[in-house]
Amino acid sequence: MILNIPLPSQTDECKELTEALDTASPEQRLNWMRGLSAKELARMYELAEGGIRLELEHFHAGPGDVVIHHGQNSLPAFNAFQKRVVDNNGVLQGYNHQTMAWITGPGHFTLSQDEGEVLFDYIREPEHAFPEFPPLKKNTSGISALVYGNMIDRVRRVSKHCVIGAAFKKGKAMNAWFMLLREGESSTSN
């Protein structure tokens, strides 16, 4: 079955995207996501505002179990990545797994709830390393400071597997968006 997932710019309601993405196979969702432009990611972020509540549980599994979220961002290059998240002894933390990490650093972050959205906080960095993740490196040193310094990502739910986020530095929108697809099943439903 070939499923037609509309582009965010082709709809006025997030519900249409939610239904299509929930029905799609993991491969269909991933292929669709990889084709989204910065304009489409920005539109999806708008559509998801005030929609389905996003819970922290979406991003992790049991303690010590790493959950991979495949990502696509609005940068012109190096825009495919993963965010890997774990409950590390009660602290939800993650890092950016991507090809440029040798230059930018892993960008470790913590996760927290903010109303119906989730924050990926690069300012409040994890205090304890997780053995399967790269060693902790400050987001305020070297080139990491340019990429992750003073940054918080604000993330909204689109569907069972899909979330959309926007980056903010020092509280100001960076006009940078990203979409994440959870690998496997989310522990929460719509």
PyMOL commands that set and color helices and strands:
alter all, ss='L'
color gray80, all
select helices_A, chain A and resi 8-10+14-23+26-34+38-47+56-59+101-104+142-148
alter helices_A, ss='H'
color red, helices_A
select strands_A, chain A and resi 67-73+80-88+91-97+109-114+117-121+151-157+162-169+172-182
alter strands_A, ss='S'
color yellow, strands_A
deselect
rebuild
show_as cartoon
